[in-house]
Amino acid sequence: METLATFDIVADSKNCRNSEGSFITLKSGRILYIYTRYLAGNGRDDDVADLGSCYSDDDGMSWKLGDIVVHHKEDDVNIMSVSLLRLKDDRIMLLYLRKSLASDGSIYCMPWCRFSSDEAQSWSEPVSCFRYNGYYVVNNDRLVQLSDGRIAFCTSLHIWRWTGARNYNPAISIFCYSDDGGQSWLQSPEMVFPAVESGSKVGWQEPGVVELAPHELMMWLRTDLGHQYLSFSHDDGMSWSIPRPGLAFRSPTSPMSLKRDPTDQSLVAIWDDQRPVWGNVVPNDVKMMDRRPLVLARSYDNGKSWCEHQLLENEPHHGYCYTSMHFHHDKLIIAYCCGLHKDGHNCLMDSRIRVLNNKH
């Protein structure tokens, strides 16, 4: 896939990190990208951040920085991790995480959603997706609407263990859904727990979900076990199979993104593919910051096999992660973190928008 254009959103002294986001095409033809824009600190996940924007009026070939879409509140730690989705009723849904401090010094991380009926000119009051406080991680660009109209996303629940420092027990994955257009949210009665025998220290992190067929879903999970893991549901997300390694997805502790291409119905996956075929020396522990090379692949048989692998990024000392994908006419527009991870810098600090030719 030929690269047609790139645009980098680079950190500076007033804007210390620009990371994960999501795209939407407006009825005017404008492509809007909303992302996490950090304002102060060192760009850690719990530093102050708003939801910023940039946009393109020429099908992604050039981009301009836009306004802040949602400001954090004074009692927030920050807001981050954006997903956008055009719903079947034509509204635009915005999902994001809101972090706040608990009385014991730990942090709550909660998914909230808003809606726009005027093409992102204004947004509704926020709706909470969970009844009880906790630390729920939802990656960027994770919202889906299933063929029956159900809106869904997956989250990983991190349970605090207070030891004088911020530590987590291994993460549990949960399928979240709404059958009333996003006004109320439920969670699947069956959660996906990490098995003790798996040997994972982090559990099932940063999940995503895709519909394979009506009522048939696939969940993918970030792990520290050398692969993305996969779990399947045959009842619209109410129950899930025991996660097994997705052998096509050799991976460090880094997220994967996966979407269906509306032009040919293939599945498109982007992840840090650490198979030796790319010439990298793969560390034994596939640790978190070895987030390269970034690779794209397709499946034409609903994920049974993968082909057309394309190397997107592989610069030494860089990390590539938290990808969003947007299919626009004959283009695939992606965005991802692309920064350095040495000399005190973090690969999450800078982001890149890249426009690929998606003609088949």
Rosetta blueprint (number, residue, H / E / L):
1 M L
2 E L
3 T E
4 L E
5 A E
6 T E
7 F E
8 D E
9 I E
10 V L
11 A L
12 D E
13 S L
14 K L
15 N E
16 C L
17 R E
18 N E
19 S E
20 E E
21 G E
22 S E
23 F E
24 I E
25 T E
26 L L
27 K L
28 S L
29 G L
30 R L
31 I E
32 L E
33 Y E
34 I E
35 Y E
36 T E
37 R E
38 Y E
39 L L
40 A L
41 G L
42 N L
43 G L
44 R L
45 D L
46 D L
47 D L
48 V L
49 A E
50 D E
51 L E
52 G E
53 S E
54 C E
55 Y E
56 S E
57 D L
58 D L
59 D L
60 G L
61 M L
62 S L
63 W L
64 K E
65 L E
66 G L
67 D L
68 I L
69 V L
70 V E
71 H L
72 H L
73 K L
74 E L
75 D L
76 D L
77 V L
78 N E
79 I E
80 M E
81 S E
82 V E
83 S E
84 L E
85 L E
86 R E
87 L L
88 K L
89 D L
90 D L
91 R L
92 I E
93 M E
94 L E
95 L E
96 Y E
97 L E
98 R E
99 K E
100 S E
101 L E
102 A L
103 S L
104 D L
105 G L
106 S L
107 I E
108 Y E
109 C E
110 M E
111 P E
112 W E
113 C E
114 R E
115 F E
116 S E
117 S L
118 D L
119 E L
120 A L
121 Q L
122 S L
123 W L
124 S L
125 E L
126 P L
127 V E
128 S E
129 C L
130 F L
131 R L
132 Y L
133 N L
134 G L
135 Y E
136 Y E
137 V E
138 V L
139 N L
140 N L
141 D L
142 R L
143 L L
144 V E
145 Q E
146 L L
147 S L
148 D L
149 G L
150 R L
151 I E
152 A E
153 F E
154 C E
155 T E
156 S E
157 L E
158 H E
159 I L
160 W E
161 R E
162 W E
163 T L
164 G L
165 A L
166 R E
167 N E
168 Y E
169 N L
170 P L
171 A E
172 I E
173 S E
174 I E
175 F E
176 C E
177 Y E
178 S E
179 D L
180 D L
181 G L
182 G L
183 Q L
184 S L
185 W L
186 L E
187 Q E
188 S L
189 P L
190 E L
191 M L
192 V E
193 F L
194 P L
195 A L
196 V H
197 E H
198 S H
199 G L
200 S L
201 K L
202 V L
203 G E
204 W L
205 Q E
206 E E
207 P E
208 G E
209 V E
210 V E
211 E E
212 L E
213 A E
214 P L
215 H L
216 E E
217 L E
218 M E
219 M E
220 W E
221 L E
222 R E
223 T L
224 D L
225 L L
226 G L
227 H E
228 Q E
229 Y E
230 L E
231 S E
232 F E
233 S E
234 H L
235 D L
236 D L
237 G L
238 M L
239 S L
240 W L
241 S L
242 I L
243 P L
244 R E
245 P E
246 G E
247 L E
248 A E
249 F E
250 R E
251 S L
252 P L
253 T L
254 S L
255 P L
256 M L
257 S E
258 L E
259 K E
260 R E
261 D L
262 P L
263 T L
264 D L
265 Q L
266 S L
267 L E
268 V E
269 A E
270 I E
271 W E
272 D E
273 D L
274 Q L
275 R L
276 P H
277 V H
278 W H
279 G L
280 N L
281 V L
282 V L
283 P L
284 N L
285 D L
286 V L
287 K L
288 M L
289 M L
290 D L
291 R L
292 R L
293 P L
294 L E
295 V E
296 L E
297 A E
298 R E
299 S E
300 Y L
301 D L
302 N L
303 G L
304 K L
305 S L
306 W L
307 C E
308 E E
309 H E
310 Q E
311 L E
312 L E
313 E E
314 N L
315 E L
316 P L
317 H L
318 H E
319 G L
320 Y L
321 C E
322 Y E
323 T E
324 S E
325 M E
326 H E
327 F E
328 H E
329 H L
330 D L
331 K E
332 L E
333 I E
334 I E
335 A E
336 Y E
337 C E
338 C L
339 G L
340 L E
341 H L
342 K L
343 D L
344 G L
345 H L
346 N L
347 C L
348 L L
349 M L
350 D L
351 S E
352 R E
353 I E
354 R E
355 V E
356 L E
357 N E
358 N L
359 K L
360 H L
